[in-house]
Amino acid sequence: MSMMTEIHDVALSAGGFDFRVRVYPAVEPNGSLLVWLHGGAFMFGDLEMPEADQVGRRLSETGTIVVSVDYTLAPLDALEGLAPPDPDAGLPTPEQLRAEADSARPRARFPVAGLQTVAAFDWAVANARTYGADPERVSLGGASAGANLSAGAAMRLRDRGTTAPRILALVYPSLHDGILPPNDETAGLLRDVPPARLFTPETRAAINRNYLPDGSDPDGYAFPGGHDVAGLPEVLMVNAELDSLRPSGEAFAAELAAASVDVRVVRERGAMHGYLNEIGHPAAEHTLVLIGNAVAAR
């Protein structure tokens, strides 16, 4: 097999740091390409986690080339303020956290990961034809913190005024700086969710201030919610029903619609945050189909 049909990594540099992307070529490309970012509270995650690898493998099987971004993670300073994470939510175990803390990998706060997302998108557009994709059919998306980074990069690309994603795919995103209050229906549903699967205002604040210490975000590149979203590309918004971040996704969708941006909002019922890390989860299966159809559409 040639290199262009095998999964492989490409070294890139942006924001003052080296990083890499992992390319999942499609054996029978349909012309679409998706630049994808995993989540992990800006501090965790890698290209091997299902939220990254499952998306790459599954979508490439249906004809979409996937470029998965191994962006530079934020420092681990916020760990002391966080409860032990639930591995089912895609966050690492205490043992993995200790290994992360002991590793020598470079870490950096905002705006490094966002700048790397833009660089990965630019690389994908420049190299799309090499993998059988149309440079005008390159989409951008991610899950959780990766969705945030995707939306922030889309804001940067809009303001730059050159290339833009065909579709922006946001899955259980955190788009506002803080936890938005739930409506009565959502609050009732969240009461039955295990606490380890929910973000609280305190944990979200610890994560966000770790990523953006001074909270200054005049352009919305760190937290696009509540900023001017006019001119963004078409958006697919997929929220987990049993997720304290769902109000952020729903509010951002409303902001998009008010700004005349086409947006489709889907609620994965019965699903909790991080479900793309659970192989075979019904919501994960459905979301993969939604993303694949959206980015493949002409």
C-alpha positions as semicolon CSV with decimal commas, in nm:
position;residue;x (nm);y (nm);z (nm)
1;M;0,000;0,000;0,000
2;S;0,116;0,352;-0,068
3;M;0,163;0,602;0,209
4;M;-0,150;0,789;0,104
5;T;-0,377;0,496;0,195
6;E;-0,218;0,424;0,532
7;I;-0,277;0,605;0,859
8;H;0,024;0,825;0,923
9;D;0,141;1,125;1,124
10;V;0,262;1,459;0,988
11;A;0,478;1,699;1,192
12;L;0,369;2,064;1,200
13;S;0,454;2,375;1,401
14;A;0,243;2,672;1,511
15;G;0,204;2,899;1,809
16;G;0,569;2,849;1,896
17;F;0,532;2,473;1,951
18;D;0,572;2,158;1,743
19;F;0,268;1,934;1,713
20;R;0,140;1,668;1,479
21;V;-0,166;1,559;1,292
22;R;-0,269;1,200;1,220
23;V;-0,416;1,144;0,876
24;Y;-0,680;0,876;0,821
25;P;-0,700;0,841;0,440
26;A;-1,016;0,702;0,282
27;V;-0,973;0,399;0,059
28;E;-1,263;0,529;-0,152
29;P;-1,262;0,905;-0,090
30;N;-1,587;1,093;-0,145
31;G;-1,413;1,427;-0,174
32;S;-1,468;1,544;0,184
33;L;-1,211;1,598;0,459
34;L;-1,263;1,665;0,829
35;V;-1,007;1,825;1,061
36;W;-1,099;1,682;1,403
37;L;-1,000;1,768;1,762
38;H;-1,046;1,548;2,069
39;G;-1,154;1,685;2,406
40;G;-1,010;1,662;2,756
41;A;-1,058;1,992;2,941
42;F;-0,773;2,141;2,733
43;M;-0,531;1,945;2,959
44;F;-0,583;1,579;2,866
45;G;-0,630;1,351;2,570
46;D;-0,431;1,204;2,286
47;L;-0,472;1,062;1,938
48;E;-0,529;0,711;2,070
49;M;-0,842;0,789;2,275
50;P;-1,164;0,672;2,107
51;E;-1,290;1,030;2,080
52;A;-1,001;1,083;1,838
53;D;-0,921;0,741;1,689
54;Q;-1,275;0,605;1,658
55;V;-1,384;0,916;1,469
56;G;-1,087;0,894;1,235
57;R;-1,124;0,526;1,159
58;R;-1,500;0,518;1,124
59;L;-1,540;0,826;0,907
60;S;-1,251;0,730;0,680
61;E;-1,427;0,399;0,619
62;T;-1,724;0,590;0,477
63;G;-1,514;0,802;0,242
64;T;-1,421;1,110;0,448
65;I;-1,050;1,173;0,504
66;V;-0,990;1,268;0,868
67;V;-0,702;1,479;0,998
68;S;-0,687;1,434;1,377
69;V;-0,497;1,708;1,562
70;D;-0,255;1,631;1,847
71;Y;-0,256;1,989;1,974
72;T;-0,037;2,117;2,258
73;L;-0,221;2,066;2,588
74;A;-0,255;2,320;2,866
75;P;-0,062;2,285;3,193
76;L;-0,199;2,062;3,468
77;D;-0,221;2,337;3,728
78;A;-0,599;2,300;3,758
79;L;-0,586;1,937;3,870
80;E;-0,591;2,020;4,239
81;G;-0,930;2,184;4,200
82;L;-1,088;1,892;4,015
83;A;-1,261;1,583;4,147
84;P;-1,127;1,246;4,025
85;P;-1,257;1,214;3,669
86;D;-1,477;0,935;3,539
87;P;-1,291;0,736;3,268
88;D;-1,623;0,679;3,087
89;A;-1,637;1,051;3,023
90;G;-1,313;1,023;2,831
91;L;-1,100;1,179;3,103
92;P;-0,794;0,998;3,236
93;T;-0,769;0,778;3,542
94;P;-0,570;0,895;3,848
95;E;-0,283;0,674;3,728
96;Q;-0,288;0,839;3,388
97;L;-0,297;1,181;3,550
98;R;0,017;1,100;3,746
99;A;0,186;0,979;3,430
100;E;0,083;1,300;3,252
101;A;0,220;1,511;3,538
102;D;0,550;1,324;3,525
103;S;0,587;1,347;3,148
104;A;0,817;1,599;2,987
105;R;0,584;1,693;2,701
106;P;0,561;2,069;2,640
107;R;0,242;2,239;2,758
108;A;0,101;2,581;2,686
109;R;-0,210;2,787;2,754
110;F;-0,430;2,986;2,516
111;P;-0,379;3,073;2,231
112;V;-0,139;2,794;2,131
113;A;-0,390;2,512;2,067
114;G;-0,617;2,747;1,874
115;L;-0,334;2,864;1,651
116;Q;-0,239;2,502;1,589
117;T;-0,599;2,425;1,491
118;V;-0,585;2,698;1,227
119;A;-0,249;2,565;1,106
120;A;-0,388;2,211;1,084
121;F;-0,685;2,338;0,884
122;D;-0,456;2,530;0,648
123;W;-0,239;2,221;0,603
124;A;-0,546;2,011;0,527
125;V;-0,670;2,256;0,264
126;A;-0,325;2,273;0,103
127;N;-0,291;1,894;0,094
128;A;-0,652;1,789;0,035
129;R;-0,602;1,685;-0,326
130;T;-0,314;1,456;-0,225
131;Y;-0,565;1,242;-0,038
132;G;-0,849;1,267;-0,289
133;A;-1,041;1,550;-0,124
134;D;-1,170;1,880;-0,259
135;P;-0,999;2,179;-0,091
136;E;-1,338;2,351;-0,081
137;R;-1,492;2,058;0,110
138;V;-1,265;2,068;0,416
139;S;-1,466;2,077;0,739
140;L;-1,362;2,138;1,098
141;G;-1,494;1,993;1,421
142;G;-1,434;1,839;1,758
143;A;-1,576;1,716;2,085
144;S;-1,592;1,901;2,419
145;A;-1,277;2,115;2,447
146;G;-1,198;2,012;2,090
147;A;-1,531;2,161;1,980
148;N;-1,437;2,481;2,159
149;L;-1,102;2,491;1,978
150;S;-1,277;2,425;1,646
151;A;-1,524;2,707;1,698
152;G;-1,250;2,946;1,808
153;A;-1,043;2,855;1,501
154;A;-1,348;2,914;1,280
155;M;-1,374;3,264;1,433
156;R;-1,007;3,326;1,351
157;L;-1,053;3,198;0,996
158;R;-1,360;3,417;0,948
159;D;-1,171;3,723;1,066
160;R;-0,875;3,635;0,844
161;G;-1,111;3,637;0,548
162;T;-0,958;3,363;0,333
163;T;-1,043;2,992;0,352
164;A;-1,325;2,872;0,576
165;P;-1,454;2,531;0,684
166;R;-1,731;2,378;0,476
167;I;-1,905;2,257;0,794
168;L;-1,832;2,321;1,160
169;A;-1,920;2,007;1,361
170;L;-1,948;2,063;1,737
171;V;-2,015;1,769;1,969
172;Y;-2,106;1,828;2,339
173;P;-1,914;2,157;2,328
174;S;-1,808;2,405;2,595
175;L;-1,843;2,738;2,417
176;H;-1,901;2,992;2,694
177;D;-1,667;3,093;2,974
178;G;-1,850;2,920;3,257
179;I;-2,150;2,698;3,314
180;L;-2,474;2,842;3,183
181;P;-2,777;2,779;3,407
182;P;-3,000;2,495;3,289
183;N;-3,369;2,534;3,225
184;D;-3,612;2,346;3,447
185;E;-3,626;2,040;3,221
186;T;-3,250;2,008;3,197
187;A;-3,204;2,067;3,571
188;G;-3,444;1,783;3,644
189;L;-3,259;1,546;3,414
190;L;-2,919;1,635;3,556
191;R;-3,026;1,549;3,912
192;D;-3,004;1,180;3,822
193;V;-2,660;1,197;3,658
194;P;-2,362;1,068;3,863
195;P;-2,170;1,373;3,992
196;A;-1,846;1,243;3,838
197;R;-2,006;1,279;3,493
198;L;-2,099;1,646;3,537
199;F;-1,911;1,974;3,525
200;T;-1,993;2,212;3,808
201;P;-1,942;2,589;3,801
202;E;-1,635;2,536;4,023
203;T;-1,472;2,268;3,807
204;R;-1,550;2,456;3,486
205;A;-1,401;2,775;3,630
206;A;-1,084;2,587;3,731
207;I;-1,051;2,442;3,380
208;N;-1,119;2,769;3,201
209;R;-0,887;2,983;3,416
210;N;-0,617;2,722;3,368
211;Y;-0,660;2,764;2,993
212;L;-0,717;3,143;2,989
213;P;-0,593;3,278;3,324
214;D;-0,701;3,642;3,297
215;G;-1,034;3,571;3,126
216;S;-0,966;3,838;2,863
217;D;-1,123;3,727;2,535
218;P;-1,227;4,031;2,330
219;D;-1,246;3,844;1,999
220;G;-1,412;3,526;2,124
221;Y;-1,122;3,310;2,012
222;A;-1,103;3,135;2,351
223;F;-1,478;3,109;2,422
224;P;-1,685;3,203;2,117
225;G;-2,018;3,198;2,300
226;G;-2,161;3,542;2,360
227;H;-1,951;3,702;2,087
228;D;-2,028;3,807;1,731
229;V;-2,079;3,481;1,538
230;A;-2,206;3,633;1,212
231;G;-2,028;3,494;0,910
232;L;-1,941;3,155;1,056
233;P;-1,991;2,850;0,833
234;E;-2,284;2,613;0,856
235;V;-2,286;2,435;1,193
236;L;-2,387;2,088;1,307
237;M;-2,444;2,104;1,683
238;V;-2,476;1,773;1,870
239;N;-2,546;1,797;2,243
240;A;-2,557;1,521;2,503
241;E;-2,891;1,535;2,682
242;L;-2,754;1,454;3,028
243;D;-2,471;1,707;3,020
244;S;-2,428;2,024;3,224
245;L;-2,261;2,175;2,915
246;R;-2,577;2,129;2,706
247;P;-2,705;2,481;2,786
248;S;-2,386;2,621;2,630
249;G;-2,440;2,429;2,308
250;E;-2,805;2,528;2,290
251;A;-2,731;2,894;2,365
252;F;-2,459;2,902;2,101
253;A;-2,697;2,748;1,847
254;A;-2,947;3,023;1,925
255;E;-2,676;3,286;1,882
256;L;-2,587;3,136;1,544
257;A;-2,949;3,134;1,426
258;A;-2,994;3,496;1,538
259;A;-2,684;3,586;1,335
260;S;-2,828;3,417;1,021
261;V;-2,586;3,123;1,038
262;D;-2,738;2,792;0,930
263;V;-2,733;2,553;1,226
264;R;-2,876;2,208;1,287
265;V;-2,917;2,113;1,653
266;V;-2,943;1,749;1,762
267;R;-2,990;1,627;2,118
268;E;-2,855;1,276;2,180
269;R;-3,117;1,161;2,428
270;G;-3,004;0,962;2,729
271;A;-2,637;1,036;2,653
272;M;-2,384;1,182;2,895
273;H;-2,080;1,397;2,823
274;G;-1,795;1,208;2,657
275;Y;-2,001;0,935;2,491
276;L;-1,778;0,929;2,181
277;N;-1,523;0,756;2,404
278;E;-1,757;0,461;2,454
279;I;-1,717;0,228;2,157
280;G;-2,054;0,108;2,033
281;H;-2,256;0,355;2,241
282;P;-2,583;0,417;2,051
283;A;-2,535;0,794;2,070
284;A;-2,179;0,758;1,940
285;E;-2,300;0,548;1,647
286;H;-2,570;0,802;1,564
287;T;-2,337;1,100;1,598
288;L;-2,078;0,942;1,367
289;V;-2,347;0,906;1,101
290;L;-2,458;1,266;1,153
291;I;-2,103;1,400;1,117
292;G;-2,027;1,179;0,818
293;N;-2,342;1,286;0,634
294;A;-2,290;1,653;0,714
295;V;-1,930;1,677;0,596
296;A;-1,990;1,458;0,288
297;A;-2,286;1,665;0,167
298;R;-2,214;1,880;-0,137
